[in-house]
Amino acid sequence: MHNKQNLSLNNHDQAKLGYIFKIAFPIIISNASHTVMLFVDRLFLSKLGKQELAAAMSGGLSSHVLCSFFVGLIGYVSALVSQYYGAKKPKMCGVAIIQAFYLGLISYPILICFIPIIKYVFILAKQDPLLIDFASTYARILLAGSIFLIIRTAAGSFFVGIGKTKIVMIANLIATLVNIPLNYILIFGKFGFPALAIQGAALGTVCASGVSCIILLGYYLKEMSQPPYRAKNPLKIRVPIIKRLLLFGLPAGVSPFLNWFAFNVFVQLMHSYGPNTAAAATIAFNWDTVVFLPMLGLGITARTIVGQNIGAKDLDGAQHSTYLIMRISIIYAIIMMVLFIGLTNPLTSVFVSGLQDTEGKVQNMANIMLRLLALYTLANSCKLVLGGALRATGDTTWTMWVSITIHWAMAISVVILVHFLEVNQYIAWSTLIIMNNIDFMSLIYRFRTNKWREIKLIS
């Protein structure tokens, strides 16, 4: 009898894993395509020089910080959609997305206001004048095109929430196929186009984002025009939904905004060590992105499945799913750690060829930085899954305050270490590893308290 129960449990786990991979695989492929896009763009820029390579990291991250609040707020609608879907209220899924669109249209003019002042981020960090110029140009163009990011975040959240993640994958794969050749043409000036260098990289990225936006919006409108998602008066402003989106989504927006802000402080200070350190840090983070974005896909999967379980009032299933997804992320993280430590030199060599690094200074620094990043890979993979699960439950306020505190403790520590104690770059770099491990421990503690079981996200 006991053996039969174990067999039944195993079959149940297999069914759960099958559904997890059905949701996760397209998201991971989608994020992997975005990883390839970033990777190739920066590889192209590395052929131009250290300053252009570092500017893509510095300018891209700064624009991302500003967008992250609105992306977090608007993207949180996927948690509402997943719970409505689990509660078998399909009409409310599409209606919730409309409210997110309204918030998105309000957010774009605010982002535009930052275009004239974004350069002061790099000036305050005391970066090289040429790097300031390149990074400012890159950031301004991305901010101008951020409307595409906002709209596709809202439209994509619909498909993530209902579990049709293949649509998101298709949109991102097509965007990547557009971006890579377009960036090659615009950066290097091929087929009669002028060589736009860093401007070309930004323009190509915005165009690809626009393509993804159009595809997702088209699929969304198609779903909304037919059962079971078609609703009466879909464009009507639903104040109760907007209130819930603001109540739970504001912490989900504030947290990534301030956390990425703290991380941006870290990056800008690392760049203040000079062009060699800036290039080495960018190379290390390029490979870290290869790990991060697929793991982020598992976090999104946790948010979808946990939300659906809670909508169906299956709280134990939500907990069990979280731990299953976390096991998958641990296996992936361990494989990446082995690659980072065992194949460091070949990995960094990919970017060094165009940097005129004759003495090997940039590559040596990048090697050390990449090996150090491997020390937080496992913690980072688990915290993304736990964070996604907790957000799906509506447990956003506690996680916001704790995560912000941990990230800004790191940022303040780096300021003190770099500007006052004048430590070497590796000591400053280590604060990032410590921060991520502490952040993971706070999330696993919160999840195990089961406070999330008491939260009501939808009525």
PAGUMI-676807 format. One line per 2 residues: number of its first residue (from 1); for each residue x, y, z of N, C-alpha, C. Coordinates in steps of 0.05 Angstrom, whole numbers, plus 5000, padded with zeros to 4 digits. Layout:
residues N
NUM) X,Y,Z,X,Y,Z,X,Y,Z  ...
This chain:
residues 459
1) 5017,4976,5000,5000,5000,5000,5017,5025,5000  5038,5025,5017,5056,5048,5019,5070,5053,4992
3) 5078,5031,4978,5091,5033,4953,5073,5045,4932  5047,5038,4933,5027,5049,4914,5024,5079,4918
5) 5024,5087,4944,5022,5116,4949,5046,5131,4938  5070,5119,4942,5094,5132,4931,5093,5134,4901
7) 5082,5113,4888,5080,5112,4859,5061,5134,4850  5038,5136,4865,5019,5157,4858,5031,5185,4860
9) 5046,5189,4881,5059,5215,4885,5078,5221,4863  5093,5200,4854,5112,5204,4832,5098,5212,4806
11) 5075,5198,4801,5060,5204,4777,5049,5232,4778  5040,5240,4802,5030,5268,4806,5052,5288,4800
13) 5076,5282,4810,5099,5300,4805,5106,5301,4776  5104,5278,4762,5110,5278,4734,5090,5295,4718
15) 5065,5293,4726,5045,5309,4712,5050,5339,4717  5057,5345,4742,5063,5373,4749,5087,5383,4733
17) 5108,5366,4732,5132,5374,4717,5126,5378,4687  5108,5361,4677,5100,5364,4649,5087,5391,4644
19) 5070,5399,4662,5056,5425,4659,5076,5448,4663  5094,5444,4682,5115,5465,4687,5132,5469,4662
21) 5140,5448,4650,5157,5450,4625,5141,5461,4602  5115,5455,4601,5098,5466,4580,5097,5496,4582
23) 5095,5507,4606,5095,5536,4610,5123,5547,4608  5142,5534,4620,5169,5545,4623,5185,5545,4598
25) 5183,5523,4582,5201,5521,4559,5198,5544,4539  5174,5552,4531,5172,5575,4513,5183,5601,4526
27) 5178,5605,4553,5188,5629,4566,5219,5628,4566  5231,5605,4572,5260,5603,4573,5271,5608,4545
29) 5259,5596,4524,5268,5601,4497,5265,5631,4490  5242,5643,4499,5237,5671,4494,5259,5688,4506
31) 5265,5683,4532,5286,5698,4545,5314,5692,4534  5317,5667,4525,5343,5660,4513,5347,5675,4487
33) 5325,5679,4472,5328,5695,4447,5335,5724,4453  5324,5734,4475,5332,5761,4484,5361,5762,4492
35) 5370,5741,4506,5398,5738,4513,5416,5739,4489  5408,5723,4469,5424,5723,4444,5425,5750,4431
37) 5403,5765,4432,5401,5791,4420,5421,5810,4434  5420,5811,4461,5439,5827,4476,5468,5819,4472
39) 5472,5793,4472,5499,5782,4469,5511,5791,4442  5496,5787,4421,5506,5794,4394,5510,5824,4391
41) 5491,5839,4401,5493,5869,4400,5519,5878,4413  5525,5868,4436,5549,5876,4451,5574,5864,4437
43) 5571,5841,4425,5594,5830,4410,5601,5848,4386  5580,5858,4372,5584,5877,4350,5598,5902,4361
45) 5589,5913,4383,5600,5937,4394,5628,5934,4404  5635,5909,4413,5662,5904,4422,5682,5907,4400
47) 5673,5904,4375,5691,5907,4352,5697,5937,4347  5681,5955,4359,5686,5983,4356,5706,5993,4378
49) 5705,5981,4401,5723,5990,4423,5711,5986,4451  5728,5992,4471,5720,5988,4499,5697,6007,4507
51) 5699,6032,4497,5680,6052,4505,5652,6045,4495  5650,6036,4471,5623,6029,4460,5612,6005,4474
53) 5629,5985,4480,5619,5961,4494,5609,5968,4522  5625,5984,4537,5617,5992,4564,5592,6010,4563
55) 5590,6027,4543,5567,6045,4541,5540,6030,4538  5541,6008,4523,5517,5992,4520,5507,5981,4546
57) 5526,5973,4563,5519,5964,4590,5509,5987,4608  5524,6008,4608,5518,6031,4626,5493,6045,4617
59) 5490,6052,4592,5467,6066,4582,5442,6048,4582  5445,6023,4574,5423,6004,4574,5412,5999,4601
61) 5429,5996,4621,5420,5991,4648,5406,6015,4660  5417,6039,4654,5404,6063,4665,5376,6068,4654
63) 5372,6062,4628,5345,6065,4617,5327,6043,4628  5338,6019,4633,5323,5997,4644,5314,6003,4672
65) 5331,6017,4688,5323,6024,4715,5299,6042,4715  5298,6062,4697,5275,6080,4696,5250,6066,4687
67) 5253,6047,4668,5230,6033,4658,5220,6011,4677  5238,6002,4695,5231,5978,4711,5208,5983,4730
69) 5204,6008,4740,5181,6013,4757,5155,6008,4742  5153,6019,4718,5128,6017,4703,5124,5988,4692
71) 5146,5975,4684,5145,5948,4675,5136,5929,4698  5147,5934,4722,5139,5918,4745,5110,5922,4753
73) 5101,5947,4752,5073,5953,4759,5054,5942,4738  5060,5947,4713,5042,5937,4691,5044,5907,4688
75) 5068,5896,4690,5072,5868,4687,5059,5851,4709  5054,5865,4732,5041,5850,4754,5013,5841,4747
77) 5002,5852,4726,4975,5844,4718,4974,5814,4711  4998,5802,4704,4998,5774,4698,4990,5757,4723
79) 4996,5767,4747,4988,5752,4771,4958,5753,4774  4946,5776,4768,4916,5778,4768,4904,5759,4747
81) 4916,5760,4723,4905,5743,4701,4907,5714,4709  4930,5705,4720,4933,5677,4727,4913,5668,4748
83) 4908,5686,4767,4888,5678,4788,4860,5678,4777  4853,5697,4760,4826,5696,4747,4824,5671,4730
85) 4845,5664,4716,4845,5640,4699,4840,5615,4717  4855,5613,4739,4852,5591,4757,4824,5589,4770
87) 4812,5613,4774,4785,5615,4786,4763,5611,4765  4771,5605,4740,4753,5601,4717,4735,5626,4712
89) 4749,5649,4711,4736,5674,4704,4751,5686,4679  4749,5673,4656,4765,5681,4633,4760,5709,4623
91) 4735,5718,4625,4729,5745,4615,4744,5767,4631  4749,5761,4656,4764,5781,4673,4793,5782,4665
93) 4803,5761,4652,4832,5761,4644,4837,5784,4624  4821,5785,4603,4825,5806,4583,4819,5834,4594
95) 4798,5836,4611,4791,5861,4622,4813,5873,4640  4826,5855,4655,4849,5864,4672,4871,5876,4655
97) 4876,5864,4632,4898,5873,4614,4892,5901,4604  4866,5907,4598,4859,5934,4588,4866,5955,4609
99) 4862,5949,4634,4869,5968,4656,4899,5972,4657  4914,5951,4651,4943,5954,4650,4952,5972,4627
101) 4938,5970,4604,4943,5987,4581,4939,6016,4589  4918,6022,4604,4913,6050,4612,4936,6061,4629
103) 4945,6044,4648,4968,6053,4665,4993,6057,4648  4996,6040,4627,5019,6042,4610,5019,6068,4594
105) 4996,6076,4584,4994,6101,4569,5000,6125,4586  4995,6124,4612,5001,6146,4630,5031,6146,4636
107) 5044,6123,4636,5072,6121,4644,5091,6131,4623  5084,6129,4597,5103,6136,4576,5111,6166,4577
109) 5093,6185,4579,5102,6213,4581,5121,6218,4604  5118,6203,4626,5136,6207,4649,5164,6198,4641
111) 5166,6176,4627,5192,6166,4619,5206,6185,4599  5190,6197,4582,5201,6216,4563,5215,6240,4577
113) 5204,6247,4600,5215,6270,4615,5244,6265,4624  5253,6240,4625,5280,6234,4635,5301,6236,4613
115) 5292,6238,4588,5311,6239,4565,5331,6261,4568  5323,6286,4574,5343,6308,4575,5363,6306,4599
117) 5355,6290,4620,5372,6291,4644,5387,6264,4650  5383,6244,4632,5395,6218,4637,5426,6220,4638
119) 5438,6239,4624,5467,6241,4623,5479,6246,4650  5464,6258,4668,5475,6265,4694,5481,6241,4712
121) 5468,6218,4705,5474,6193,4719,5504,6186,4715  5513,6189,4690,5541,6182,4683,5561,6204,4692
123) 5552,6229,4691,5569,6250,4700,5574,6248,4730  5553,6242,4746,5556,6239,4775,5574,6216,4782
125) 5574,6195,4765,5591,6172,4770,5621,6177,4763  5626,6202,4752,5653,6210,4745,5666,6191,4724
127) 5650,6185,4704,5660,6167,4683,5676,6183,4662  5689,6168,4645,5705,6180,4623,5686,6196,4605
129) 5694,6220,4596,5676,6237,4579,5665,6224,4555  5682,6208,4541,5672,6194,4517,5651,6173,4524
131) 5656,6159,4547,5636,6139,4556,5610,6152,4564  5611,6176,4576,5587,6191,4583,5571,6198,4558
133) 5585,6206,4537,5571,6214,4512,5558,6190,4499  5572,6167,4497,5561,6143,4485,5538,6132,4501
135) 5541,6130,4527,5520,6118,4545,5495,6136,4544  5498,6162,4544,5476,6180,4543,5460,6177,4517
137) 5474,6175,4495,5461,6171,4469,5445,6145,4469  5457,6124,4478,5444,6098,4479,5419,6098,4496
139) 5421,6110,4520,5399,6111,4539,5376,6128,4528  5382,6150,4516,5361,6168,4506,5344,6155,4484
141) 5357,6140,4466,5342,6127,4445,5324,6105,4456  5335,6090,4476,5319,6068,4488,5294,6080,4503
143) 5298,6102,4516,5276,6115,4530,5254,6125,4511  5263,6136,4488,5244,6145,4468,5227,6122,4457
145) 5239,6099,4455,5224,6076,4445,5211,6058,4466  5211,6068,4491,5201,6052,4513,5171,6046,4512
147) 5156,6061,4495,5127,6055,4492,5123,6027,4482  5141,6017,4465,5138,5989,4456,5142,5969,4478
149) 5161,5975,4496,5167,5957,4519,5142,5956,4537  5130,5979,4542,5107,5981,4560,5083,5966,4549
151) 5077,5970,4524,5053,5957,4512,5057,5927,4509  5081,5919,4502,5086,5890,4499,5087,5876,4526
153) 5094,5891,4547,5094,5879,4574,5065,5873,4582  5047,5892,4577,5019,5888,4583,5007,5865,4566
155) 5011,5866,4540,4999,5845,4523,5011,5818,4529  5037,5817,4533,5050,5792,4540,5041,5780,4566
157) 5034,5797,4585,5024,5788,4611,4998,5772,4609  4982,5778,4589,4958,5763,4584,4964,5733,4578
159) 4983,5729,4560,4990,5702,4552,5006,5687,4573  5022,5701,4588,5036,5689,4610,5016,5680,4631
161) 4997,5697,4638,4977,5691,4658,4960,5667,4652  4952,5664,4626,4934,5641,4619,4950,5617,4610
163) 4977,5619,4610,4994,5596,4604,5000,5592,4575  4992,5610,4557,4998,5608,4528,5024,5622,4522
165) 5045,5611,4533,5071,5625,4532,5085,5621,4504  5074,5603,4488,5085,5600,4461,5083,5626,4445
167) 5061,5641,4450,5056,5666,4435,5079,5686,4442  5086,5688,4467,5108,5706,4475,5134,5697,4463
169) 5138,5670,4462,5163,5659,4449,5164,5667,4420  5143,5664,4405,5142,5670,4377,5149,5700,4372
171) 5137,5717,4388,5141,5746,4385,5170,5753,4390  5182,5741,4411,5210,5748,4418,5230,5736,4398
173) 5224,5712,4388,5242,5700,4368,5242,5717,4342  5219,5726,4334,5217,5742,4310,5232,5769,4314
175) 5229,5780,4338,5242,5805,4345,5273,5802,4344  5282,5779,4354,5311,5774,4353,5321,5771,4324
177) 5306,5757,4308,5313,5753,4280,5314,5780,4265  5298,5799,4274,5298,5826,4262,5322,5842,4273
179) 5326,5839,4299,5346,5856,4312,5375,5851,4303  5383,5825,4301,5411,5819,4296,5420,5830,4269
181) 5407,5824,4246,5416,5835,4221,5413,5866,4220  5391,5876,4232,5387,5905,4232,5409,5920,4247
183) 5417,5909,4270,5439,5921,4285,5465,5920,4269  5470,5897,4256,5494,5894,4240,5495,5916,4219
185) 5472,5920,4205,5471,5940,4184,5475,5968,4195  5461,5975,4217,5462,6002,4228,5488,6008,4243
187) 5499,5989,4257,5524,5994,4272,5548,5998,4253  5550,5980,4233,5573,5981,4215,5569,5995,4189
189) 5544,6003,4183,5538,6018,4158,5540,6000,4133  5522,5981,4132,5522,5962,4109,5498,5969,4091
191) 5500,5959,4065,5478,5962,4046,5469,5991,4041  5488,6008,4042,5483,6036,4036,5474,6053,4060
193) 5471,6041,4083,5464,6056,4107,5490,6068,4120  5488,6091,4133,5511,6102,4147,5518,6086,4171
195) 5544,6086,4179,5553,6071,4203,5545,6088,4227  5525,6079,4243,5515,6095,4265,5527,6086,4292
197) 5543,6065,4292,5556,6056,4317,5537,6051,4340  5541,6065,4362,5524,6060,4386,5495,6069,4381
199) 5491,6090,4365,5464,6098,4358,5449,6076,4343  5464,6063,4325,5452,6041,4309,5444,6018,4326
201) 5460,6012,4347,5453,5990,4365,5427,5996,4379  5424,6021,4389,5399,6028,4403,5375,6028,4385
203) 5378,6039,4361,5356,6040,4341,5347,6012,4333  5366,5995,4329,5359,5967,4322,5343,5953,4345
205) 5351,5959,4369,5337,5947,4393,5309,5957,4395  5305,5983,4390,5278,5995,4392,5260,5984,4369
207) 5271,5981,4345,5256,5970,4323,5247,5942,4329  5265,5926,4340,5258,5898,4347,5236,5897,4368
209) 5238,5915,4388,5218,5917,4409,5191,5924,4396  5191,5942,4376,5166,5949,4363,5154,5925,4348
211) 5170,5909,4336,5160,5885,4322,5147,5866,4342  5160,5861,4364,5149,5844,4385,5122,5855,4395
213) 5121,5881,4399,5097,5894,4409,5074,5890,4390  5078,5894,4365,5057,5891,4345,5046,5862,4344
215) 5064,5843,4346,5056,5815,4345,5039,5808,4369  5048,5815,4393,5034,5808,4418,5007,5823,4419
217) 5006,5848,4410,4981,5863,4411,4961,5851,4391  4971,5842,4368,4953,5829,4349,4941,5803,4359
219) 4957,5786,4372,4947,5761,4383,4928,5767,4406  4934,5787,4422,4916,5794,4444,4889,5803,4434
221) 4888,5820,4414,4863,5830,4403,4847,5806,4391  4861,5788,4379,4847,5764,4368,4834,5748,4390
223) 4848,5744,4412,4836,5728,4435,4813,5743,4447  4814,5769,4448,4793,5785,4461,4768,5786,4444
225) 4771,5779,4418,4748,5782,4400,4730,5756,4399  4739,5736,4414,4724,5710,4414,4722,5698,4441
227) 4703,5680,4446,4701,5666,4472,4726,5650,4477  4733,5645,4502,4718,5653,4527,4727,5680,4538
229) 4744,5694,4524,4756,5719,4536,4740,5744,4528  4723,5742,4508,4707,5765,4499,4689,5775,4522
231) 4689,5801,4527,4673,5812,4549,4657,5836,4539  4635,5842,4553,4620,5866,4547,4635,5891,4556
233) 4634,5912,4540,4647,5937,4547,4676,5933,4556  4692,5920,4540,4720,5914,4549,4737,5938,4554
235) 4730,5961,4541,4746,5985,4545,4738,6002,4569  4718,5993,4583,4709,6007,4607,4730,6008,4629
237) 4734,6031,4641,4753,6033,4664,4741,6019,4688  4755,5999,4698,4746,5983,4721,4762,5991,4746
239) 4750,6009,4761,4764,6021,4784,4773,5999,4804  4756,5979,4811,4765,5959,4830,4790,5944,4821
241) 4792,5938,4795,4815,5924,4785,4840,5942,4786  4837,5967,4778,4859,5986,4779,4869,5989,4808
243) 4850,5990,4827,4858,5993,4855,4874,5969,4864  4866,5944,4856,4881,5921,4864,4908,5920,4850
245) 4908,5929,4825,4933,5929,4810,4953,5949,4823  4943,5971,4832,4960,5991,4846,4968,5981,4874
247) 4949,5969,4888,4954,5960,4916,4976,5940,4916  4975,5920,4898,4995,5898,4898,5017,5903,4878
249) 5010,5918,4857,5030,5923,4835,5050,5945,4841  5042,5965,4857,5061,5986,4864,5086,5975,4878
251) 5083,5958,4899,5107,5946,4911,5122,5930,4890  5108,5916,4872,5121,5900,4851,5136,5918,4831
253) 5128,5943,4829,5142,5962,4812,5164,5977,4826  5158,5985,4851,5178,6000,4866,5203,5983,4872
255) 5198,5957,4879,5220,5939,4886,5241,5936,4863  5233,5928,4839,5253,5927,4818,5265,5953,4810
257) 5249,5975,4812,5260,6001,4806,5283,6009,4825  5278,6007,4851,5299,6014,4870,5322,5993,4871
259) 5315,5968,4866,5336,5947,4866,5354,5951,4842  5342,5956,4818,5359,5961,4795,5374,5987,4797
261) 5362,6007,4810,5375,6032,4816,5401,6027,4832  5398,6010,4853,5421,6003,4870,5442,5988,4853
263) 5433,5970,4836,5451,5955,4819,5465,5974,4800  5450,5994,4790,5462,6013,4771,5483,6030,4785
265) 5479,6037,4811,5499,6051,4826,5525,6034,4827  5521,6008,4832,5543,5989,4832,5558,5989,4805
267) 5543,5987,4783,5556,5985,4757,5570,6011,4750  5557,6034,4755,5570,6060,4748,5596,6063,4764
269) 5596,6055,4789,5620,6057,4806,5642,6038,4796  5634,6014,4787,5654,5996,4775,5666,6009,4750
271) 5650,6023,4734,5659,6036,4710,5677,6060,4717  5675,6071,4741,5692,6093,4749,5721,6085,4753
273) 5726,6059,4754,5754,6050,4757,5770,6054,4731  5756,6059,4709,5769,6064,4683,5759,6045,4661
275) 5767,6051,4636,5757,6036,4613,5762,6006,4615  5786,5998,4625,5792,5969,4627,5773,5954,4645
277) 5769,5965,4669,5751,5953,4688,5722,5953,4678  5715,5975,4665,5687,5977,4654,5683,5956,4633
279) 5702,5952,4615,5700,5931,4595,5700,5903,4607  5717,5898,4627,5718,5872,4640,5691,5866,4654
281) 5680,5886,4668,5654,5882,4682,5632,5876,4662  5633,5890,4639,5612,5886,4619,5614,5858,4607
283) 5638,5848,4602,5642,5821,4592,5631,5800,4612  5638,5804,4638,5628,5785,4658,5598,5785,4660
285) 5586,5809,4659,5557,5811,4660,5543,5801,4635  5557,5802,4612,5546,5791,4588,5541,5761,4592
287) 5560,5747,4603,5557,5718,4608,5538,5713,4631  5538,5731,4651,5519,5728,4672,5490,5730,4662
289) 5486,5747,4642,5459,5750,4630,5450,5724,4617  5469,5709,4606,5463,5683,4593,5450,5665,4614
291) 5458,5667,4639,5447,5651,4661,5421,5664,4671  5422,5690,4675,5401,5704,4689,5374,5703,4674
293) 5373,5708,4648,5348,5710,4634,5333,5684,4632  5346,5661,4627,5331,5635,4629,5321,5630,4657
295) 5337,5637,4677,5327,5633,4705,5304,5651,4711  5304,5675,4699,5281,5694,4702,5256,5681,4689
297) 5260,5665,4668,5238,5651,4656,5225,5631,4676  5242,5618,4692,5231,5600,4712,5216,5616,4734
299) 5225,5640,4740,5211,5657,4759,5184,5665,4748  5182,5671,4722,5157,5678,4710,5138,5653,4710
301) 5150,5630,4705,5135,5605,4706,5123,5601,4733  5138,5605,4754,5129,5602,4782,5105,5621,4787
303) 5108,5646,4777,5086,5666,4781,5061,5656,4767  5063,5645,4743,5040,5636,4728,5026,5612,4742
305) 5042,5591,4748,5030,5567,4759,5020,5570,4787  5035,5584,4804,5027,5590,4831,5001,5607,4831
307) 5000,5627,4813,4976,5643,4811,4952,5627,4803  4955,5609,4784,4933,5592,4775,4924,5573,4798
309) 4943,5562,4813,4937,5545,4835,4921,5560,4857  4929,5584,4862,4916,5599,4883,4888,5608,4874
311) 4885,5615,4848,4859,5621,4837,4840,5598,4840  4851,5573,4838,4835,5549,4841,4833,5540,4870
313) 4844,5556,4888,4843,5551,4917,4859,5526,4924  4880,5520,4909,4898,5497,4915,4924,5508,4926
315) 4924,5516,4951,4948,5528,4964,4971,5508,4967  4964,5483,4973,4985,5463,4976,4998,5458,4949
317) 4982,5458,4928,4993,5455,4901,5011,5478,4893  5004,5502,4902,5022,5525,4897,5049,5522,4910
319) 5049,5512,4935,5075,5508,4949,5091,5486,4936  5077,5464,4929,5091,5441,4917,5103,5449,4890
321) 5088,5464,4874,5098,5473,4848,5123,5491,4850  5122,5508,4871,5146,5526,4875,5171,5510,4880
323) 5169,5489,4897,5193,5473,4903,5202,5457,4879  5183,5447,4863,5190,5433,4839,5205,5451,4819
325) 5195,5475,4815,5208,5493,4797,5236,5501,4807  5238,5504,4834,5264,5511,4845,5284,5489,4841
327) 5276,5464,4842,5294,5442,4837,5306,5444,4808  5289,5451,4789,5298,5454,4762,5318,5476,4760
329) 5313,5498,4773,5331,5521,4772,5358,5515,4785  5358,5498,4806,5383,5491,4819,5400,5474,4800
331) 5388,5455,4786,5403,5439,4767,5416,5456,4745  5400,5475,4734,5410,5493,4714,5433,5510,4725
333) 5429,5521,4749,5449,5538,4761,5476,5524,4765  5474,5499,4774,5499,5483,4779,5514,5479,4753
335) 5500,5473,4732,5513,5469,4706,5527,5495,4697  5514,5517,4700,5526,5543,4693,5550,5550,4710
337) 5548,5544,4736,5571,5549,4754,5596,5533,4745  5592,5508,4737,5614,5492,4728,5626,5504,4702
339) 5609,5513,4684,5619,5525,4659,5634,5551,4665  5624,5568,4683,5637,5593,4689,5665,5589,4701
341) 5667,5569,4718,5692,5564,4732,5711,5549,4715  5701,5529,4700,5718,5512,4684,5726,5523,4657
343) 5709,5540,4645,5714,5550,4618,5716,5580,4617  5727,5592,4638,5728,5621,4641,5743,5634,4618
345) 5766,5625,4612,5783,5637,4592,5771,5637,4564  5761,5613,4555,5748,5613,4528,5723,5631,4527
347) 5708,5633,4549,5684,5650,4549,5691,5679,4546  5711,5689,4561,5718,5717,4559,5732,5724,4534
349) 5746,5704,4522,5760,5709,4497,5742,5718,4474  5717,5710,4475,5697,5717,4454,5696,5747,4450
351) 5698,5762,4472,5694,5791,4471,5720,5807,4469  5742,5794,4475,5767,5809,4478,5780,5816,4451
353) 5774,5801,4430,5789,5803,4405,5788,5831,4394  5767,5846,4397,5765,5873,4385,5772,5896,4404
355) 5783,5890,4428,5787,5910,4448,5816,5921,4450  5834,5911,4432,5862,5919,4433,5874,5915,4461
357) 5868,5891,4472,5878,5883,4498,5903,5868,4496  5925,5881,4486,5950,5867,4480,5963,5856,4505
359) 5960,5868,4527,5973,5859,4552,5955,5840,4568  5931,5836,4559,5913,5817,4572,5901,5827,4598
361) 5902,5853,4602,5891,5864,4628,5861,5861,4630  5847,5867,4608,5818,5866,4609,5809,5837,4613
363) 5821,5818,4598,5813,5790,4600,5819,5779,4628  5842,5785,4639,5849,5776,4666,5828,5785,4687
365) 5821,5811,4685,5801,5821,4703,5774,5808,4699  5766,5804,4674,5740,5792,4667,5739,5763,4677
367) 5762,5749,4676,5763,5721,4685,5757,5720,4715  5770,5737,4731,5766,5738,4760,5738,5745,4767
369) 5727,5765,4753,5700,5774,4758,5679,5753,4752  5683,5738,4730,5664,5717,4722,5665,5694,4742
371) 5688,5687,4751,5690,5665,4772,5677,5673,4798  5679,5699,4805,5666,5709,4829,5636,5708,4826
373) 5626,5715,4802,5597,5715,4797,5585,5687,4801  5601,5666,4795,5592,5639,4798,5584,5633,4827
375) 5594,5648,4846,5589,5644,4874,5560,5652,4882  5547,5668,4865,5519,5675,4872,5498,5663,4853
377) 5508,5647,4833,5490,5637,4813,5468,5619,4825  5475,5602,4843,5455,5584,4856,5434,5600,4872
379) 5444,5619,4887,5425,5635,4903,5407,5652,4885  5418,5662,4864,5403,5679,4845,5381,5663,4832
381) 5387,5638,4824,5367,5621,4811,5343,5615,4829  5349,5610,4855,5328,5603,4874,5311,5628,4881
383) 5325,5651,4884,5310,5675,4892,5291,5684,4870  5297,5680,4845,5280,5687,4823,5254,5671,4824
385) 5256,5645,4830,5233,5628,4832,5216,5635,4856  5229,5638,4879,5214,5645,4903,5201,5673,4901
387) 5215,5692,4888,5204,5718,4884,5180,5717,4866  5181,5701,4844,5158,5699,4826,5134,5686,4841
389) 5139,5666,4857,5118,5653,4872,5104,5672,4891  5120,5687,4907,5109,5705,4927,5094,5728,4914
391) 5103,5738,4891,5088,5759,4877,5061,5748,4867  5061,5723,4858,5035,5712,4849,5015,5710,4871
393) 5024,5707,4895,5005,5706,4918,4995,5733,4927  5009,5754,4919,5003,5781,4928,5021,5790,4951
395) 5040,5774,4958,5058,5780,4980,5081,5798,4970  5074,5823,4963,5093,5841,4950,5105,5862,4969
397) 5090,5870,4990,5100,5892,5007,5123,5883,5025  5122,5861,5038,5144,5852,5055,5169,5847,5038
399) 5165,5833,5016,5188,5827,4999,5200,5853,4988  5184,5873,4982,5194,5898,4972,5213,5911,4993
401) 5204,5914,5017,5220,5928,5037,5246,5913,5044  5244,5887,5046,5268,5872,5053,5288,5873,5030
403) 5278,5868,5006,5296,5868,4982,5309,5895,4978  5293,5917,4981,5304,5944,4977,5326,5949,4998
405) 5321,5941,5023,5341,5945,5044,5367,5931,5038  5365,5906,5029,5389,5890,5023,5404,5902,4999
407) 5390,5910,4978,5403,5921,4954,5417,5948,4960  5403,5965,4976,5415,5991,4982,5438,5990,5003
409) 5437,5969,5019,5460,5964,5036,5485,5958,5019  5480,5943,4998,5502,5938,4979,5512,5963,4965
411) 5493,5979,4955,5500,6004,4941,5515,6023,4958  5506,6027,4983,5520,6045,5001,5548,6034,5008
413) 5550,6008,5012,5575,5995,5017,5595,6000,4995  5585,5998,4970,5603,6002,4947,5612,6031,4945
415) 5594,6050,4951,5602,6078,4951,5625,6083,4971  5622,6072,4995,5642,6075,5016,5668,6062,5008
417) 5666,6038,4997,5690,6023,4990,5706,6036,4967  5691,6047,4947,5704,6058,4924,5714,6087,4929
419) 5697,6104,4940,5703,6132,4941,5718,6140,4967  5714,6125,4988,5726,6133,5014,5750,6114,5022
421) 5745,6088,5019,5767,6069,5027,5785,6063,5003  5776,6069,4979,5791,6065,4954,5803,6037,4951
423) 5785,6017,4955,5793,5989,4953,5796,5982,4924  5808,5958,4918,5810,5949,4890,5783,5939,4880
425) 5781,5936,4854,5756,5930,4842,5744,5903,4850  5761,5884,4858,5751,5858,4865,5736,5858,4892
427) 5746,5874,4911,5732,5876,4937,5705,5889,4932  5704,5910,4916,5678,5923,4910,5660,5903,4896
429) 5670,5888,4878,5655,5868,4862,5642,5847,4881  5656,5841,4902,5646,5819,4920,5621,5827,4935
431) 5615,5853,4937,5590,5861,4951,5566,5851,4937  5568,5848,4910,5545,5838,4894,5539,5809,4901
433) 5560,5793,4905,5557,5765,4912,5544,5762,4939  5553,5778,4959,5542,5777,4986,5513,5785,4986
435) 5506,5806,4971,5479,5816,4970,5459,5795,4960  5466,5782,4938,5448,5762,4926,5443,5738,4944
437) 5464,5730,4958,5460,5707,4976,5442,5714,5000  5445,5738,5010,5428,5747,5032,5399,5751,5023
439) 5396,5761,4999,5369,5765,4987,5355,5738,4985  5369,5718,4976,5357,5691,4974,5348,5681,5001
441) 5365,5684,5021,5358,5674,5048,5333,5688,5059  5330,5714,5053,5306,5728,5063,5281,5717,5049
443) 5282,5710,5023,5259,5700,5009,5251,5672,5017  5270,5655,5021,5264,5627,5030,5252,5628,5058
445) 5261,5647,5075,5249,5650,5101,5220,5659,5099  5215,5679,5082,5188,5689,5079,5169,5668,5068
447) 5178,5653,5049,5161,5633,5036,5153,5611,5057  5172,5604,5073,5168,5582,5093,5150,5591,5116
449) 5146,5617,5120,5128,5626,5141,5099,5622,5134  5093,5617,5108,5066,5613,5098,5047,5637,5102
451) 5059,5661,5106,5042,5685,5107,5027,5690,5081  5038,5681,5059,5026,5685,5033,4999,5671,5031
453) 4995,5650,5047,4969,5636,5046,4946,5653,5055  4951,5674,5070,4930,5690,5081,4921,5714,5064
455) 4935,5718,5041,4930,5742,5024,4909,5736,5003  4891,5755,4999,4870,5753,4978,4876,5773,4956
457) 4885,5763,4934,4891,5781,4911,4867,5788,4895  4850,5769,4889,4825,5774,4874,4801,5767,4892
459) 4778,5780,4887,4754,5775,4902,4741,5750,4892
